[in-house]
Amino acid sequence: MTHVKKMLLGALSFCLLLKLTSSEKLNDESINLVPGQQLLRTIPPDVSIELITSDIPIKYRYALFQAHSQIYSLILSFTNDVMTHGSHIESNNAGLIKLLGLRETSTHVFLRSNAPEPVNVYLGVELYTHSDPIPGGCNMEFDVETSPFLRVSYNAFITKIAYQPGSLGYKRGEVPKSCDVSYTSMDYDFYVYHLTEGNLEESDYFKAISIMMDLNRMKNEAKKVSPLFAMSRMTYAVTTYRRQGMVFNVVVRNKSDSAPYVPGVTYGCKLLGDTDSCADLLKPFEWLLAIVGALLGVFLCFFGHRFFKTALASFGFITTAMIIYIILIRWATMSYPATVAITLLVGVIGAFGWAFTWWLYGSPLVAVLLPGFDLGFLCGCILMFTPLGDLQLFQNDANYWLLIGCCVLLVSIILISFTKLLHILSCTVIGSYAAIFLIDYFIDGSLRYILIDVIRRATIPNYNNVINVIAYQTCDIILTIAWALLIIIATIFQHIRERGRPPFPFSEYRIRKLIRLELLQQQQEPETDPLLPNNSSITNPNYSRGRYQSIVF
């Protein structure tokens, strides 16, 4: 019996030792990184992994370690104890700099994931000499003493990218140079790389990260943003494009050498989570508004001039709704549903009001002014969407709105002599854009931001400091061509359809007024006139297939 107990105890001890050994082996797992080579690895949760690079030549001064994950945040630390303040960074795009000692030929950092499942991580390490600047070497705000990473934050409208100043490099064993000297000796370049619109795939995410980790590829494939657009020396702000992946990086330069920071990424929404999820589309009420707007746009595009009063009401609604929306967002403090409700109510009032002006006055010159102004406004928005809007000149709000105002007036002034053409163009251009707007939302394009960016400029304070880094990609080019073709086809269609008809319908109120005047004149005729006067008529254009009706007295 004693022998059996000993055997059981021995087996239990062996199993316990085996478990402890395997656990220790798991916790002590390491990955060797070769400088200049990038590596994709899957790491388990709650396991500390040592990232090592060795055989470092003495000429190199520091090593920049990077770890990137698309969904879950990673912890990159100098020690295995992540509780030490200032010893780690927790981020989806983590990076740390290890300064090398006098004779040090290898170095390491520790990587951990707190995700509930294994995570794919993109790893890399780069070596830099003493002549290269040190990204984040003059850190003043972040927790880690040398912070080579970017801090990316966003809301529904603006994405901010913050970084810390770099420092001049120095040889091993030397005293670091003063940050006052470094601060005036450094220049910074800001780069943006766009993922394919609406593409949330992990493989494309890692491909973009690979480009932005490599200095030469970044310069060739990413877009460099002018330093004039920085909110401050250490902060950039760009427009948030929902479901549009953007990878950012900063390059610090001295007179002869340069070094990149650790890239940061945003999709303008959360890939994981119940709130602000990238999977969220429009709410049911917003869907209804979008579909109704698109259908109204198609109607205006092909039948706007034929149903003249309906078109006038539509332009009255669009104009007044946009104006009241901008006023409410900018200066009122109310909930979003209340803002939408008031906007729709005022828009309906504006629609009836503008249609009433036609009923009252019947003047084509007055009637087409508002559609012409709307057309000019959209033309101004298109100009601001092009590289022209990136000029420093238009960071000034006065210059920006002056150009928009000039477009509003200029289009109407040029075409006011051709009132019918002006109205048809207004219907086709604005109507087709309303239809394209909905399609653009479905395919995660950029054309809807032609209008949205201008509304943001009007409603958000200090939005003039925000950069519109537009991802004008293949689907946008196709949609732009489709929009142009739709305008041309609809304009020709309406022109042919209206051939032979009077250019504008007659106002019912004006007809009744003319009838009353004619009757009044007849009543005032002298008694010497014949009892049976010649038939006289007031021509009343009946707006259907070129026929006229006459009111005979």
C-alpha positions as CSV (number, residue, x, y, z in Angstrom):
1,M,0.0,0.0,0.0
2,T,2.9,2.3,0.9
3,H,4.5,1.4,-2.4
4,V,1.4,2.4,-4.3
5,K,1.2,5.7,-2.5
6,K,4.8,6.5,-3.4
7,M,4.1,5.7,-7.0
8,L,1.0,8.0,-7.1
9,L,3.0,10.8,-5.4
10,G,5.8,10.4,-7.9
11,A,3.5,10.5,-10.8
12,L,1.7,13.6,-9.4
13,S,5.0,15.3,-8.8
14,F,6.2,14.5,-12.3
15,C,2.9,16.0,-13.8
16,L,3.3,19.1,-11.7
17,L,6.9,19.5,-12.7
18,L,6.0,19.0,-16.4
19,K,3.2,21.6,-16.1
20,L,5.5,24.1,-14.5
21,T,8.2,23.4,-17.0
22,S,5.8,23.9,-20.0
23,S,4.4,27.0,-18.4
24,E,7.9,28.5,-17.8
25,K,8.8,27.6,-21.3
26,L,5.7,29.4,-22.6
27,N,6.3,32.5,-20.6
28,D,9.9,32.6,-21.7
29,E,9.1,32.4,-25.4
30,S,11.3,34.6,-27.5
31,I,11.4,35.8,-31.1
32,N,14.6,36.8,-32.9
33,L,14.2,39.8,-35.2
34,V,16.6,40.6,-38.0
35,P,17.1,44.3,-38.5
36,G,15.4,45.5,-41.7
37,Q,13.1,42.5,-42.0
38,Q,9.5,42.4,-41.0
39,L,7.8,39.4,-39.5
40,L,4.2,38.3,-39.0
41,R,3.5,36.2,-35.9
42,T,0.5,34.9,-34.0
43,I,0.9,35.4,-30.3
44,P,-1.3,33.8,-27.6
45,P,-3.1,35.9,-24.9
46,D,-1.4,36.8,-21.6
47,V,2.0,35.5,-22.6
48,S,5.1,37.6,-22.3
49,I,7.3,37.2,-25.4
50,E,10.8,38.5,-25.6
51,L,11.8,40.3,-28.9
52,I,15.5,40.0,-29.4
53,T,17.9,41.4,-32.0
54,S,21.6,40.5,-31.8
55,D,24.9,40.8,-33.5
56,I,24.6,44.5,-33.6
57,P,27.6,46.3,-35.0
58,I,29.2,48.9,-32.8
59,K,28.4,51.7,-35.3
60,Y,24.7,51.6,-34.4
61,R,23.4,53.8,-31.6
62,Y,19.8,52.6,-31.0
63,A,17.2,50.0,-32.1
64,L,13.6,50.9,-32.9
65,F,11.2,48.0,-32.1
66,Q,7.7,47.9,-33.5
67,A,4.6,45.7,-33.0
68,H,1.3,46.3,-34.9
69,S,-2.1,44.7,-34.5
70,Q,-5.2,45.6,-36.4
71,I,-7.9,45.1,-33.7
72,Y,-6.4,44.5,-30.3
73,S,-4.0,46.6,-28.4
74,L,-0.5,45.3,-27.6
75,I,1.8,46.0,-24.6
76,L,5.5,46.6,-25.5
77,S,7.8,47.1,-22.6
78,F,11.4,47.5,-21.6
79,T,11.0,44.9,-18.8
80,N,8.8,42.0,-18.0
81,D,7.1,44.0,-15.3
82,V,4.6,46.2,-17.1
83,M,3.5,47.8,-13.9
84,T,6.6,50.1,-13.9
85,H,5.6,53.6,-14.8
86,G,7.1,54.8,-18.1
87,S,8.4,51.4,-19.1
88,H,5.8,50.4,-21.6
89,I,3.4,51.5,-24.3
90,E,0.0,50.0,-24.9
91,S,-1.4,50.5,-28.4
92,N,-2.4,48.8,-31.6
93,N,0.8,50.4,-33.1
94,A,3.4,50.2,-30.4
95,G,7.1,51.1,-30.6
96,L,10.0,51.6,-28.3
97,I,13.6,52.8,-28.8
98,K,16.4,50.9,-27.0
99,L,19.6,53.0,-26.6
100,L,22.6,50.7,-26.9
101,G,25.4,50.7,-24.3
102,L,29.1,51.2,-25.0
103,R,29.8,47.6,-26.0
104,E,26.3,46.2,-26.3
105,T,25.7,44.0,-29.3
106,S,22.2,42.7,-28.5
107,T,19.1,44.1,-27.0
108,H,15.5,43.2,-26.4
109,V,12.0,44.3,-25.4
110,F,8.9,42.4,-24.2
111,L,5.6,42.0,-26.0
112,R,2.3,41.0,-24.4
113,S,-1.3,40.8,-25.6
114,N,-4.3,41.0,-23.3
115,A,-6.7,40.0,-26.1
116,P,-9.1,37.1,-25.4
117,E,-7.8,35.2,-28.4
118,P,-4.5,34.7,-30.3
119,V,-3.6,37.9,-32.2
120,N,-1.7,38.3,-35.5
121,V,1.1,40.8,-34.9
122,Y,3.4,42.5,-37.4
123,L,6.9,42.9,-36.0
124,G,10.0,44.8,-37.0
125,V,13.2,46.3,-35.8
126,E,15.5,48.9,-37.3
127,L,19.0,50.0,-36.3
128,Y,20.2,53.6,-36.5
129,T,23.6,55.3,-36.2
130,H,24.7,58.2,-34.0
131,S,24.2,60.6,-36.9
132,D,20.5,59.7,-37.2
133,P,18.0,61.8,-35.2
134,I,16.1,60.0,-32.4
135,P,12.3,60.1,-32.9
136,G,10.6,61.3,-29.8
137,G,14.0,61.9,-28.1
138,C,12.8,65.2,-26.6
139,N,9.5,63.9,-25.2
140,M,7.6,66.4,-23.0
141,E,4.2,64.8,-22.7
142,F,4.1,61.1,-23.2
143,D,4.8,58.6,-20.4
144,V,7.8,56.8,-22.0
145,E,11.0,58.9,-21.8
146,T,11.8,58.4,-25.5
147,S,8.5,58.1,-27.3
148,P,8.9,57.3,-31.1
149,F,5.2,56.5,-31.5
150,L,2.3,58.5,-32.7
151,R,-0.8,59.1,-30.6
152,V,-3.9,58.9,-32.9
153,S,-7.3,60.0,-31.6
154,Y,-10.5,60.7,-33.6
155,N,-14.1,61.7,-33.4
156,A,-16.8,61.7,-36.0
157,F,-15.3,64.8,-37.7
158,I,-11.6,65.2,-36.9
159,T,-8.6,62.8,-36.5
160,K,-5.7,64.2,-34.5
161,I,-2.1,62.8,-34.8
162,A,0.2,63.9,-32.0
163,Y,4.0,63.1,-31.7
164,Q,6.9,64.2,-29.6
165,P,9.9,66.2,-30.8
166,G,13.0,64.3,-31.9
167,S,16.5,64.8,-30.7
168,L,19.9,64.9,-32.3
169,G,21.8,61.6,-32.2
170,Y,25.0,61.1,-30.3
171,K,27.6,58.4,-30.0
172,R,27.6,55.6,-27.4
173,G,28.8,56.7,-24.1
174,E,28.5,60.4,-24.8
175,V,26.2,62.9,-23.1
176,P,22.9,63.6,-25.0
177,K,22.7,67.0,-26.7
178,S,20.4,69.6,-25.2
179,C,16.8,69.5,-26.4
180,D,16.9,73.3,-26.9
181,V,19.5,72.7,-29.6
182,S,17.6,69.7,-31.0
183,Y,14.3,71.6,-31.2
184,T,15.7,74.2,-33.5
185,S,17.7,71.8,-35.6
186,M,14.9,69.4,-36.6
187,D,12.4,69.4,-39.4
188,Y,9.4,67.1,-39.7
189,D,7.6,65.6,-42.7
190,F,4.1,64.2,-42.3
191,Y,2.9,61.3,-44.6
192,V,-0.5,59.7,-45.1
193,Y,-1.2,56.4,-46.8
194,H,-4.8,55.4,-47.8
195,L,-6.0,51.9,-47.7
196,T,-8.6,50.9,-50.3
197,E,-11.9,52.6,-49.5
198,G,-14.1,50.3,-47.3
199,N,-11.4,47.7,-47.1
200,L,-11.1,46.4,-43.5
201,E,-9.1,43.3,-44.4
202,E,-6.2,42.5,-42.1
203,S,-3.8,41.5,-44.9
204,D,-4.2,45.0,-46.5
205,Y,-3.7,46.6,-43.1
206,F,-0.3,44.8,-42.6
207,K,0.7,45.7,-46.2
208,A,0.0,49.4,-45.5
209,I,2.0,49.1,-42.2
210,S,4.9,47.6,-44.1
211,I,5.0,50.5,-46.5
212,M,4.9,53.1,-43.7
213,M,7.6,51.3,-41.7
214,D,10.0,51.6,-44.6
215,L,11.4,55.1,-45.2
216,N,12.0,54.8,-48.9
217,R,8.7,53.1,-49.7
218,M,6.9,55.7,-47.6
219,K,8.4,58.5,-49.6
220,N,7.4,56.9,-52.9
221,E,3.9,55.6,-52.1
222,A,2.4,57.8,-49.4
223,K,1.2,61.4,-49.7
224,K,3.4,64.1,-48.1
225,V,1.4,66.8,-46.3
226,S,2.7,70.3,-46.2
227,P,4.0,71.4,-42.8
228,L,2.0,74.6,-43.2
229,F,-1.1,72.7,-42.2
230,A,0.1,71.5,-38.8
231,M,-2.2,72.7,-35.9
232,S,1.0,73.0,-33.9
233,R,4.6,71.8,-34.3
234,M,3.7,68.5,-32.7
235,T,0.1,67.9,-33.9
236,Y,-1.7,67.4,-37.2
237,A,-5.4,67.2,-37.7
238,V,-7.1,65.5,-40.7
239,T,-10.7,65.0,-41.7
240,T,-12.2,61.8,-40.4
241,Y,-13.4,59.6,-43.2
242,R,-15.5,56.7,-41.8
243,R,-14.5,53.2,-42.9
244,Q,-11.5,54.8,-44.7
245,G,-8.3,53.3,-43.4
246,M,-5.5,55.9,-43.1
247,V,-1.9,55.2,-42.0
248,F,0.1,58.1,-40.7
249,N,3.8,58.6,-40.0
250,V,6.2,61.4,-39.3
251,V,9.8,61.6,-40.4
252,V,12.3,63.7,-38.4
253,R,15.2,65.2,-40.3
254,N,18.4,66.9,-39.4
255,K,20.8,68.4,-42.0
256,S,22.0,65.1,-43.3
257,D,19.9,62.2,-42.0
258,S,16.4,61.2,-41.2
259,A,14.4,58.6,-39.2
260,P,10.7,57.6,-39.2
261,Y,8.5,57.3,-36.2
262,V,6.2,54.3,-35.6
263,P,3.2,54.6,-37.9
264,G,-0.3,55.0,-36.5
265,V,-3.6,53.9,-38.1
266,T,-7.3,54.9,-37.9
267,Y,-10.4,53.7,-39.7
268,G,-12.6,56.5,-38.4
269,C,-14.6,53.9,-36.5
270,K,-14.1,50.9,-34.2
271,L,-13.4,47.5,-35.8
272,L,-14.5,45.9,-32.5
273,G,-17.2,47.0,-30.2
274,D,-20.9,47.8,-30.1
275,T,-20.6,51.6,-30.2
276,D,-19.2,53.5,-33.2
277,S,-18.7,50.2,-35.0
278,C,-17.4,50.1,-38.6
279,A,-20.2,47.7,-39.2
280,D,-22.9,50.2,-38.3
281,L,-24.6,51.8,-41.3
282,L,-27.3,54.4,-41.3
283,K,-30.2,54.3,-38.8
284,P,-33.6,53.4,-40.3
285,F,-34.8,57.1,-40.3
286,E,-31.5,58.1,-41.9
287,W,-32.0,55.4,-44.5
288,L,-35.4,56.8,-45.3
289,L,-34.1,60.3,-45.7
290,A,-31.2,59.1,-47.9
291,I,-33.5,57.0,-50.2
292,V,-36.1,59.8,-50.5
293,G,-33.3,62.2,-51.3
294,A,-31.9,60.0,-54.0
295,L,-35.3,59.4,-55.6
296,L,-36.0,63.1,-55.5
297,G,-32.5,63.7,-57.1
298,V,-33.3,61.3,-60.0
299,F,-36.7,63.0,-60.5
300,L,-35.1,66.5,-60.6
301,C,-32.3,65.2,-62.9
302,F,-34.7,64.0,-65.6
303,F,-38.0,65.8,-65.0
304,G,-37.1,68.9,-63.0
305,H,-37.9,71.5,-65.6
306,R,-41.1,69.7,-66.8
307,F,-42.5,69.8,-63.2
308,F,-41.3,73.3,-62.6
309,K,-43.2,74.1,-59.4
310,T,-42.1,70.8,-57.8
311,A,-38.5,71.7,-58.7
312,L,-38.8,75.1,-57.1
313,A,-40.2,73.6,-53.9
314,S,-37.3,71.1,-53.9
315,F,-34.7,73.9,-54.2
316,G,-36.5,75.9,-51.5
317,F,-36.3,72.9,-49.2
318,I,-32.7,72.1,-49.9
319,T,-31.5,75.7,-49.3
320,T,-33.5,76.5,-46.2
321,A,-32.8,73.1,-44.6
322,M,-29.1,73.5,-45.1
323,I,-29.0,77.0,-43.7
324,I,-31.0,76.1,-40.6
325,Y,-29.0,72.9,-40.1
326,I,-25.7,74.9,-40.1
327,I,-27.2,77.5,-37.7
328,L,-28.5,74.8,-35.3
329,I,-25.3,72.8,-35.3
330,R,-23.0,75.8,-34.8
331,W,-24.9,77.8,-32.3
332,A,-27.7,75.7,-30.7
333,T,-27.4,73.1,-28.0
334,M,-29.9,70.4,-28.7
335,S,-30.0,66.7,-29.5
336,Y,-29.4,65.4,-32.9
337,P,-33.0,64.1,-33.4
338,A,-34.4,67.6,-32.4
339,T,-31.9,69.2,-34.9
340,V,-33.1,66.9,-37.7
341,A,-36.8,67.5,-36.9
342,I,-36.4,71.3,-36.9
343,T,-34.3,71.2,-40.1
344,L,-37.0,69.2,-41.9
345,L,-39.8,71.5,-40.6
346,V,-38.0,74.6,-41.7
347,G,-37.1,73.0,-45.0
348,V,-40.8,72.2,-45.7
349,I,-41.7,75.8,-44.9
350,G,-39.0,77.0,-47.3
351,A,-40.3,74.7,-50.0
352,F,-43.8,76.1,-49.8
353,G,-42.4,79.7,-49.5
354,W,-40.3,79.5,-52.6
355,A,-43.0,77.8,-54.6
356,F,-45.4,80.6,-53.5
357,T,-43.1,83.3,-54.9
358,W,-43.6,81.8,-58.3
359,W,-47.4,81.6,-57.8
360,L,-47.4,85.3,-56.7
361,Y,-45.0,86.9,-59.2
362,G,-44.5,84.4,-62.0
363,S,-41.1,85.8,-62.9
364,P,-38.7,83.2,-64.4
365,L,-35.8,85.6,-63.6
366,V,-36.6,85.5,-59.9
367,A,-37.5,81.8,-59.8
368,V,-34.3,80.5,-61.2
369,L,-32.1,82.6,-58.9
370,L,-32.3,80.1,-56.0
371,P,-31.5,77.0,-58.2
372,G,-28.6,79.0,-59.7
373,F,-27.3,79.9,-56.3
374,D,-27.5,76.2,-55.3
375,L,-25.6,75.2,-58.4
376,G,-22.9,77.8,-57.8
377,F,-22.6,76.6,-54.2
378,L,-22.0,73.0,-55.3
379,C,-19.5,74.2,-57.9
380,G,-17.6,76.0,-55.1
381,C,-17.7,72.8,-53.0
382,I,-16.2,70.9,-55.9
383,L,-13.4,73.4,-56.2
384,M,-12.6,73.1,-52.5
385,F,-12.5,69.3,-52.9
386,T,-9.7,69.5,-55.5
387,P,-6.1,70.2,-54.7
388,L,-7.0,73.9,-54.9
389,G,-8.5,73.6,-51.4
390,D,-5.2,72.4,-50.0
391,L,-3.5,75.8,-50.6
392,Q,-2.5,77.7,-47.5
393,L,-4.5,80.6,-48.8
394,F,-7.7,78.9,-48.0
395,Q,-6.8,78.1,-44.4
396,N,-8.0,81.6,-43.8
397,D,-11.8,81.5,-43.4
398,A,-12.3,84.8,-45.1
399,N,-10.6,83.6,-48.3
400,Y,-12.4,80.3,-48.2
401,W,-15.9,81.7,-47.9
402,L,-15.1,84.5,-50.4
403,L,-14.3,81.9,-53.0
404,I,-17.5,80.0,-52.2
405,G,-19.5,83.2,-52.4
406,C,-17.9,84.1,-55.7
407,C,-18.9,80.7,-57.2
408,V,-22.5,81.2,-55.9
409,L,-22.8,84.5,-57.7
410,L,-20.7,83.9,-60.7
411,V,-22.7,80.9,-62.0
412,S,-25.9,82.8,-61.8
413,I,-24.5,85.9,-63.4
414,I,-23.1,84.0,-66.3
415,L,-26.2,82.0,-67.0
416,I,-29.0,84.4,-65.9
417,S,-29.6,85.4,-69.5
418,F,-30.4,81.8,-70.3
419,T,-32.9,81.2,-67.6
420,K,-34.2,77.9,-69.0
421,L,-30.7,76.5,-69.4
422,L,-29.7,77.6,-65.9
423,H,-32.7,75.8,-64.4
424,I,-32.1,72.7,-66.4
425,L,-28.4,72.6,-65.4
426,S,-29.3,73.2,-61.7
427,C,-31.8,70.3,-61.8
428,T,-29.4,67.9,-63.6
429,V,-26.2,68.7,-61.6
430,I,-27.8,68.9,-58.1
431,G,-30.3,66.0,-58.8
432,S,-27.6,63.7,-60.1
433,Y,-25.3,64.5,-57.1
434,A,-28.2,63.6,-54.7
435,A,-28.3,60.2,-56.4
436,I,-24.6,59.8,-56.5
437,F,-24.4,60.7,-52.8
438,L,-26.3,57.6,-51.8
439,I,-24.3,55.3,-54.1
440,D,-21.1,56.8,-52.7
441,Y,-22.2,55.9,-49.2
442,F,-22.8,52.2,-50.2
443,I,-19.3,51.8,-51.8
444,D,-17.5,53.8,-49.1
445,G,-16.3,56.4,-51.6
446,S,-15.2,60.0,-51.1
447,L,-17.6,62.1,-53.3
448,R,-20.1,62.6,-50.6
449,Y,-17.4,64.6,-48.8
450,I,-17.6,67.3,-51.5
451,L,-20.6,68.7,-49.6
452,I,-19.9,67.3,-46.1
453,D,-16.5,68.9,-45.8
454,V,-17.9,72.4,-46.5
455,I,-20.7,71.9,-44.0
456,R,-18.1,70.8,-41.4
457,R,-16.1,73.9,-42.2
458,A,-19.2,76.0,-41.5
459,T,-20.3,74.2,-38.3
460,I,-17.1,73.2,-36.5
461,P,-14.9,75.9,-34.9
462,N,-11.2,76.0,-36.0
463,Y,-11.9,73.5,-38.8
464,N,-9.7,75.6,-41.0
465,N,-6.7,73.9,-39.4
466,V,-8.0,70.4,-40.5
467,I,-6.4,68.8,-43.6
468,N,-8.6,67.2,-46.2
469,V,-6.4,64.3,-47.2
470,I,-8.7,62.9,-49.8
471,A,-8.5,59.3,-50.9
472,Y,-9.5,59.7,-54.6
473,Q,-9.3,56.1,-55.7
474,T,-10.6,53.9,-58.5
475,C,-14.2,53.7,-57.3
476,D,-14.2,57.5,-57.0
477,I,-12.9,57.9,-60.6
478,I,-15.6,55.5,-61.9
479,L,-18.3,57.3,-59.9
480,T,-17.1,60.7,-61.1
481,I,-17.3,59.5,-64.7
482,A,-20.8,58.2,-64.1
483,W,-21.8,61.5,-62.5
484,A,-20.6,63.4,-65.5
485,L,-22.4,61.1,-67.9
486,L,-25.6,61.4,-65.9
487,I,-25.4,65.2,-66.1
488,I,-24.9,65.1,-69.9
489,I,-27.6,62.6,-70.6
490,A,-30.1,64.2,-68.3
491,T,-29.4,67.7,-69.7
492,I,-29.9,66.5,-73.3
493,F,-33.0,64.5,-72.3
494,Q,-34.7,67.5,-70.7
495,H,-33.7,69.8,-73.6
496,I,-35.2,67.5,-76.2
497,R,-38.3,66.9,-74.0
498,E,-38.9,70.6,-73.6
499,R,-38.4,71.5,-77.3
500,G,-41.4,73.2,-78.7
501,R,-42.9,74.1,-75.4
502,P,-42.9,77.5,-73.7
503,P,-39.8,78.0,-71.7
504,F,-41.7,78.4,-68.4
505,P,-45.3,77.7,-67.3
506,F,-47.5,80.7,-66.6
507,S,-48.4,81.7,-63.1
508,E,-52.0,80.9,-62.2
509,Y,-52.2,84.1,-60.1
510,R,-50.9,86.2,-63.0
511,I,-53.5,84.6,-65.3
512,R,-56.3,85.5,-63.0
513,K,-54.9,89.0,-62.5
514,L,-54.8,89.5,-66.3
515,I,-58.3,88.2,-66.7
516,R,-59.6,90.7,-64.0
517,L,-57.8,93.5,-65.8
518,E,-59.3,92.6,-69.1
519,L,-62.8,92.4,-67.7
520,L,-62.2,95.8,-66.0
521,Q,-61.1,97.3,-69.3
522,Q,-64.2,95.9,-71.1
523,Q,-66.5,97.3,-68.4
524,Q,-65.0,100.8,-68.9
525,E,-65.4,100.8,-72.7
526,P,-67.5,103.8,-74.1
527,E,-71.2,103.2,-75.2
528,T,-70.3,104.0,-78.8
529,D,-68.4,100.8,-79.1
530,P,-70.1,97.9,-80.9
531,L,-72.3,95.7,-78.7
532,L,-70.5,92.7,-80.1
533,P,-66.8,93.4,-79.9
534,N,-64.2,91.4,-81.8
535,N,-63.1,88.3,-79.9
536,S,-60.1,89.0,-77.7
537,S,-58.1,86.4,-75.9
538,I,-55.5,86.1,-73.2
539,T,-53.0,83.5,-74.2
540,N,-52.5,80.9,-71.3
541,P,-49.7,78.6,-72.0
542,N,-50.8,75.1,-71.0
543,Y,-47.5,73.4,-70.2
544,S,-48.1,70.3,-72.2
545,R,-46.7,69.3,-75.5
546,G,-46.5,72.8,-76.9
547,R,-50.2,73.5,-77.1
548,Y,-51.8,76.7,-76.0
549,Q,-55.2,77.5,-74.5
550,S,-57.0,80.8,-75.0
551,I,-59.5,82.4,-72.7
552,V,-62.1,84.1,-75.0
553,F,-64.3,87.0,-74.0
